[in-house]
Amino acid sequence: MLKLLIVEDEPLLAATLKHLIELNPFHQVTAVVDDLPSALEAAQTRKPDLALVDLQLARGSTGFSVAVKLGELGIPCLFTTSNAPAFPMPELALGCLSKPFSEEDLFRSLRTAEDIIRGRERWRQRNPETLQLYCDVPKPAVIEQVAAAFAPPRSRVRSRRFGLWAANR
């Protein structure tokens, strides 16, 4: 049985997620919370196997801070957000399930996450298009994406000698 913690600040979406997850008899939602303090309390008392974490939470909390704290407790996270991070963060989460997603996307993503957590080979055809797994991204690619995200913008400079445009870094 896969025990899940839902960290979501939109009550209707949280209730819908809980309902959809519990349609599978092998999945159980241990708690639904909306910020960092309640997520930590629920994680320590209920011991979930996986947390579904929205990135924008209530009362100034962020999903990043929740993922860091849950990671310290040994609880892996799967981000569920409409604004996916610009680059992978394998240290914080298994991946990111982008909203809006379908019921089938959720089920397939949970199966994939469970396979990763349990160390099983994945024999799935394909992951949903809304799911980006961070463990599938090679480390050099992660470094390049982070560097590109923080690099200064490129400007075009006209060469006086040749009258050509050139990219300047």
C-alpha positions as a Markdown table, in Angstrom:
| # | Residue | x | y | z |
|---|---|---|---|---|
| 1 | Met | 0.0 | 0.0 | 0.0 |
| 2 | Leu | 1.3 | 3.5 | -1.0 |
| 3 | Lys | 0.6 | 6.0 | 1.7 |
| 4 | Leu | 0.3 | 9.6 | 0.4 |
| 5 | Leu | 0.4 | 13.1 | 1.9 |
| 6 | Ile | -1.3 | 15.8 | -0.1 |
| 7 | Val | 0.2 | 19.3 | 0.4 |
| 8 | Glu | -2.2 | 21.6 | -1.5 |
| 9 | Asp | -3.7 | 25.0 | -0.6 |
| 10 | Glu | -6.7 | 24.8 | -2.9 |
| 11 | Pro | -9.4 | 22.9 | -0.9 |
| 12 | Leu | -11.4 | 21.8 | -4.0 |
| 13 | Leu | -8.4 | 20.5 | -5.8 |
| 14 | Ala | -7.1 | 18.8 | -2.6 |
| 15 | Ala | -10.4 | 17.0 | -2.1 |
| 16 | Thr | -10.5 | 15.9 | -5.7 |
| 17 | Leu | -7.0 | 14.6 | -5.5 |
| 18 | Lys | -7.9 | 12.7 | -2.3 |
| 19 | His | -11.0 | 11.2 | -3.9 |
| 20 | Leu | -9.1 | 10.1 | -7.1 |
| 21 | Ile | -6.2 | 8.6 | -5.2 |
| 22 | Glu | -8.5 | 6.6 | -2.9 |
| 23 | Leu | -10.2 | 5.1 | -6.0 |
| 24 | Asn | -7.2 | 2.8 | -6.0 |
| 25 | Pro | -7.5 | 0.3 | -3.1 |
| 26 | Phe | -3.7 | 0.1 | -2.9 |
| 27 | His | -3.3 | 3.9 | -2.2 |
| 28 | Gln | -4.2 | 5.7 | 1.0 |
| 29 | Val | -4.2 | 9.4 | 1.7 |
| 30 | Thr | -2.8 | 9.9 | 5.2 |
| 31 | Ala | -3.5 | 13.6 | 5.4 |
| 32 | Val | -4.4 | 16.7 | 3.4 |
| 33 | Val | -2.5 | 19.9 | 4.5 |
| 34 | Asp | -2.0 | 23.4 | 3.1 |
| 35 | Asp | 1.3 | 24.7 | 4.5 |
| 36 | Leu | 4.8 | 23.8 | 5.9 |
| 37 | Pro | 4.0 | 23.4 | 9.6 |
| 38 | Ser | 1.0 | 21.2 | 9.1 |
| 39 | Ala | 2.9 | 19.1 | 6.5 |
| 40 | Leu | 5.7 | 18.5 | 8.9 |
| 41 | Glu | 3.3 | 17.5 | 11.7 |
| 42 | Ala | 1.4 | 15.2 | 9.4 |
| 43 | Ala | 4.6 | 13.6 | 8.1 |
| 44 | Gln | 5.9 | 12.9 | 11.5 |
| 45 | Thr | 2.7 | 11.4 | 12.9 |
| 46 | Arg | 1.4 | 9.6 | 9.8 |
| 47 | Lys | 4.6 | 8.5 | 8.1 |
| 48 | Pro | 3.6 | 8.7 | 4.4 |
| 49 | Asp | 5.6 | 7.0 | 1.6 |
| 50 | Leu | 5.2 | 9.9 | -0.8 |
| 51 | Ala | 4.1 | 13.5 | -0.7 |
| 52 | Leu | 2.3 | 15.3 | -3.5 |
| 53 | Val | 3.4 | 18.9 | -3.1 |
| 54 | Asp | 2.1 | 22.1 | -4.8 |
| 55 | Leu | 4.7 | 24.8 | -5.1 |
| 56 | Gln | 2.6 | 27.7 | -4.1 |
| 57 | Leu | 1.1 | 27.1 | -0.6 |
| 58 | Ala | -0.9 | 28.9 | 2.0 |
| 59 | Arg | 0.5 | 31.4 | 4.6 |
| 60 | Gly | 3.7 | 32.2 | 2.7 |
| 61 | Ser | 4.9 | 28.6 | 2.5 |
| 62 | Thr | 6.4 | 27.2 | -0.6 |
| 63 | Gly | 6.6 | 23.7 | -2.0 |
| 64 | Phe | 10.4 | 23.9 | -2.1 |
| 65 | Ser | 10.7 | 24.5 | 1.6 |
| 66 | Val | 8.2 | 21.6 | 2.2 |
| 67 | Ala | 10.3 | 19.3 | -0.1 |
| 68 | Val | 13.5 | 20.2 | 1.8 |
| 69 | Lys | 12.0 | 19.4 | 5.2 |
| 70 | Leu | 10.2 | 16.2 | 4.0 |
| 71 | Gly | 13.5 | 15.1 | 2.4 |
| 72 | Glu | 15.2 | 15.5 | 5.7 |
| 73 | Leu | 12.6 | 13.1 | 7.1 |
| 74 | Gly | 13.2 | 10.6 | 4.2 |
| 75 | Ile | 9.9 | 11.3 | 2.5 |
| 76 | Pro | 10.2 | 11.7 | -1.3 |
| 77 | Cys | 8.0 | 14.3 | -3.0 |
| 78 | Leu | 6.3 | 14.7 | -6.4 |
| 79 | Phe | 5.6 | 18.3 | -7.3 |
| 80 | Thr | 2.1 | 19.0 | -8.6 |
| 81 | Thr | 1.9 | 22.5 | -9.9 |
| 82 | Ser | 0.7 | 24.6 | -12.8 |
| 83 | Asn | 4.1 | 26.5 | -12.9 |
| 84 | Ala | 6.7 | 23.8 | -13.3 |
| 85 | Pro | 10.2 | 24.7 | -12.3 |
| 86 | Ala | 12.4 | 25.9 | -15.2 |
| 87 | Phe | 15.0 | 23.1 | -14.5 |
| 88 | Pro | 15.0 | 19.7 | -12.7 |
| 89 | Met | 15.6 | 19.5 | -9.0 |
| 90 | Pro | 16.4 | 15.8 | -8.3 |
| 91 | Glu | 17.6 | 16.7 | -4.8 |
| 92 | Leu | 14.1 | 17.9 | -3.9 |
| 93 | Ala | 11.6 | 15.8 | -5.8 |
| 94 | Leu | 11.2 | 12.7 | -7.9 |
| 95 | Gly | 9.6 | 14.9 | -10.6 |
| 96 | Cys | 6.8 | 17.3 | -11.4 |
| 97 | Leu | 3.3 | 16.6 | -12.5 |
| 98 | Ser | 2.0 | 19.7 | -14.3 |
| 99 | Lys | -1.5 | 20.9 | -13.8 |
| 100 | Pro | -3.9 | 20.5 | -15.4 |
| 101 | Phe | -3.6 | 16.7 | -15.5 |
| 102 | Ser | -6.1 | 13.9 | -16.1 |
| 103 | Glu | -7.1 | 11.1 | -13.8 |
| 104 | Glu | -5.1 | 8.7 | -16.0 |
| 105 | Asp | -2.0 | 11.0 | -15.8 |
| 106 | Leu | -2.3 | 11.0 | -11.9 |
| 107 | Phe | -2.7 | 7.2 | -11.8 |
| 108 | Arg | 0.3 | 6.6 | -14.1 |
| 109 | Ser | 2.4 | 9.1 | -12.3 |
| 110 | Leu | 1.7 | 7.5 | -8.9 |
| 111 | Arg | 2.6 | 4.1 | -10.3 |
| 112 | Thr | 5.8 | 5.4 | -11.7 |
| 113 | Ala | 6.7 | 7.2 | -8.4 |
| 114 | Glu | 5.9 | 4.0 | -6.5 |
| 115 | Asp | 8.2 | 2.0 | -8.8 |
| 116 | Ile | 11.0 | 4.5 | -8.2 |
| 117 | Ile | 10.5 | 4.5 | -4.4 |
| 118 | Arg | 10.3 | 0.7 | -4.2 |
| 119 | Gly | 13.3 | 0.3 | -6.5 |
| 120 | Arg | 11.4 | -1.7 | -9.1 |
| 121 | Glu | 12.1 | -1.7 | -12.8 |
| 122 | Arg | 9.7 | 0.4 | -14.7 |
| 123 | Trp | 7.9 | -1.5 | -17.5 |
| 124 | Arg | 5.5 | 1.3 | -18.3 |
| 125 | Gln | 4.9 | 2.2 | -22.0 |
| 126 | Arg | 5.4 | 5.9 | -21.5 |
| 127 | Asn | 5.0 | 8.4 | -18.8 |
| 128 | Pro | 2.2 | 11.0 | -19.1 |
| 129 | Glu | 3.2 | 14.1 | -21.0 |
| 130 | Thr | 2.4 | 16.1 | -17.9 |
| 131 | Leu | 5.0 | 14.3 | -15.8 |
| 132 | Gln | 8.6 | 15.2 | -15.9 |
| 133 | Leu | 10.8 | 12.8 | -13.9 |
| 134 | Tyr | 14.0 | 14.4 | -12.5 |
| 135 | Cys | 15.7 | 11.0 | -12.0 |
| 136 | Asp | 15.7 | 10.5 | -15.7 |
| 137 | Val | 17.7 | 13.7 | -16.4 |
| 138 | Pro | 21.4 | 13.1 | -16.7 |
| 139 | Lys | 23.5 | 15.2 | -14.2 |
| 140 | Pro | 25.4 | 17.2 | -16.9 |
| 141 | Ala | 22.0 | 18.2 | -18.5 |
| 142 | Val | 20.8 | 19.4 | -15.1 |
| 143 | Ile | 23.9 | 21.5 | -14.6 |
| 144 | Glu | 23.5 | 23.0 | -18.1 |
| 145 | Gln | 19.9 | 23.9 | -17.5 |
| 146 | Val | 20.7 | 25.5 | -14.1 |
| 147 | Ala | 23.5 | 27.5 | -15.7 |
| 148 | Ala | 21.3 | 28.6 | -18.6 |
| 149 | Ala | 18.5 | 29.7 | -16.2 |
| 150 | Phe | 20.9 | 32.0 | -14.3 |
| 151 | Ala | 23.1 | 33.1 | -17.2 |
| 152 | Pro | 22.9 | 36.8 | -18.2 |
| 153 | Pro | 20.9 | 37.4 | -21.3 |
| 154 | Arg | 22.7 | 37.1 | -24.6 |
| 155 | Ser | 23.0 | 40.3 | -26.6 |
| 156 | Arg | 23.7 | 40.9 | -30.2 |
| 157 | Val | 26.6 | 43.1 | -31.1 |
| 158 | Arg | 27.3 | 44.5 | -34.6 |
| 159 | Ser | 30.9 | 44.1 | -35.7 |
| 160 | Arg | 32.1 | 47.4 | -37.1 |
| 161 | Arg | 34.8 | 45.8 | -39.2 |
| 162 | Phe | 32.6 | 43.3 | -41.0 |
| 163 | Gly | 29.1 | 44.8 | -40.5 |
| 164 | Leu | 27.8 | 41.5 | -39.2 |
| 165 | Trp | 25.7 | 40.7 | -36.2 |
| 166 | Ala | 27.3 | 38.4 | -33.6 |
| 167 | Ala | 26.1 | 36.8 | -30.4 |
| 168 | Asn | 27.9 | 38.1 | -27.4 |
| 169 | Arg | 28.0 | 36.2 | -24.1 |
